[in-house]
Amino acid sequence: MDLQATTIEGRLTEFKSALPEDVTLIAVSKTKPVGDILQAHATGHLDFGENKVQELAAKYEALPQDIRWHMIGHLQSNKVKYIAPFVHLIHSVTGLKLLREINKQAAKHDRVIDCLLQVKIAQEDTKFGLSQQEAFALLSSPDFADMKHIQIVGLMGMATNTDNNDQVRAEFQSLSDLMKELKNQFFANDDHFRVLSMGMTSDFRIAIESGSNMIRVGSAIFGARSYPSG
Ligand SMILES: *Cc1c(COP(=O)(O)O)cnc(C)c1O
């Protein structure tokens, strides 16, 4: 959408009013100052995403406690402890070792942490994620069945950064198909497994057409980032 508004509040409100009702917007605030997040929060928006543990933890400390923080970036096991007390949803689970650590840290805080499995759908080596086979293997593992402090609520994926819309659509569709297969095989009686996190500023429309119900959008709301964010 071509947003007319010039303020963060205006862009966010305009953006959300154009989204289908069942699509949750995560406002990706990485690299942006807390003042920008406060402006977005002033509209009543509560879901924000960050991709670095340190930045996420610092912003959590500095900002209103009703914010739901989403960890959307690559997560190392040894850093889980810094976000375990408060994180709302971890989008980037890429293996059993990481999941075990999330389970362990969540137990310390008497929490059940919601997680998405990040699946690699892009033709890019720089993107992290499980293969489809690895996702099946993880969910079949007896280890997984024993973890009481995590809950897998869906999948996350990032499409290739390309102008080729057909390729982007095919990649999103593959994740949408996998979601249905995993639902049938592992979560047929589990209503929590329903989140399909895919789509960012450049490709959220295609993602929604392909079945996404959670989009992660940064630059369209907060403006272009002025320095690299990993
Ligand atoms: C930065 C980031 C986004 C948002 O990117 P924009 O192009 O600014 O919308 C979404 N998902 C992940 C995992 C990111 O790191």
The ligand as an SDF file (V2000), in Angstrom:
LIG
                    3D

 15 15  0  0  0  0  0  0  0  0999 V2000
   14.0300   -6.7060    9.5610 C   0  0  0  0  0  0  0  0  0  0  0  0
   13.1220   -7.8750    9.5070 C   0  0  0  0  0  0  0  0  0  0  0  0
   11.7910   -7.7360    9.0480 C   0  0  0  0  0  0  0  0  0  0  0  0
   11.1830   -6.4260    8.5760 C   0  0  0  0  0  0  0  0  0  0  0  0
   11.8100   -5.9360    7.4370 O   0  0  0  0  0  0  0  0  0  0  0  0
   11.2050   -4.6920    6.6060 P   0  0  0  0  0  0  0  0  0  0  0  0
   11.6890   -4.9060    5.2370 O   0  0  0  0  0  0  0  0  0  0  0  0
   11.7690   -3.4600    7.2380 O   0  0  0  0  0  0  0  0  0  0  0  0
    9.7330   -4.7370    6.7110 O   0  0  0  0  0  0  0  0  0  0  0  0
   10.9890   -8.8650    9.0510 C   0  0  0  0  0  0  0  0  0  0  0  0
   11.4520  -10.0690    9.4610 N   0  0  0  0  0  0  0  0  0  0  0  0
   12.7120  -10.2320    9.9060 C   0  0  0  0  0  0  0  0  0  0  0  0
   13.1510  -11.5890   10.3530 C   0  0  0  0  0  0  0  0  0  0  0  0
   13.5930   -9.1500    9.9450 C   0  0  0  0  0  0  0  0  0  0  0  0
   14.8490   -9.3260   10.3830 O   0  0  0  0  0  0  0  0  0  0  0  0
  1  2  1  0
  2  3  1  0
  2 14  2  0
  3  4  1  0
  3 10  2  0
  4  5  1  0
  5  6  1  0
  6  7  2  0
  6  8  1  0
  6  9  1  0
 10 11  1  0
 11 12  2  0
 12 13  1  0
 12 14  1  0
 14 15  1  0
M  END
$$$$
